Amino acid sequence: MEHSTIVEHDGFIYIEDPWGTMWSEPIKYKCCWPTGLRASQYQHLIGKPCFWDRIGSDGTYTIEGGLKIRLEHSGQTKPDTKYTIEKPIPKPKGYKVWRNGQWHKH
């Protein structure tokens, strides 16, 4: 299972997801979710892996050791577009159609 990572941007703590792929377009993306926490108070967390608590999380991630961190607006938090990365996925030679998150020959 891939994990997210705690990172710092402009003095604040963010949760950075691993690379994902859009199903409808040949684009890979990486989202950064704000926590609202000042990085200066939580330097020891930067670079640590964390995992999204899928069931009933309401925007909560678990850091190693069981520590919980919640997104800035809980489950209503949106990724920060300033730090979200999108990259096109080039079409391999001989492939024609993007479908269901991957290139196909037919």
Stockholm file with secondary structure:
# STOCKHOLM 1.0

chainA/1-106         MEHSTIVEHDGFIYIEDPWGTMWSEPIKYKCCWPTGLRASQYQHLIGKPCFWDRIGSDGTYTIEGGLKIRLEHSGQTKPDTKYTIEKPIPKPKGYKVWRNGQWHKH
#=GR chainA/1-106 SS CCCEEEEEETTEEEEECCCEECSSSSEEEECEEEEEEEGGGCGGGTTCEEEECCTTCSSEEEETTSCEEECTTGGGCCCCTTTCEEEECCCCTTCCEEETTEEECC
#=GC SS_cons         CCCEEEEEETTEEEEECCCEECSSSSEEEECEEEEEEEGGGCGGGTTCEEEECCTTCSSEEEETTSCEEECTTGGGCCCCTTTCEEEECCCCTTCCEEETTEEECC
//
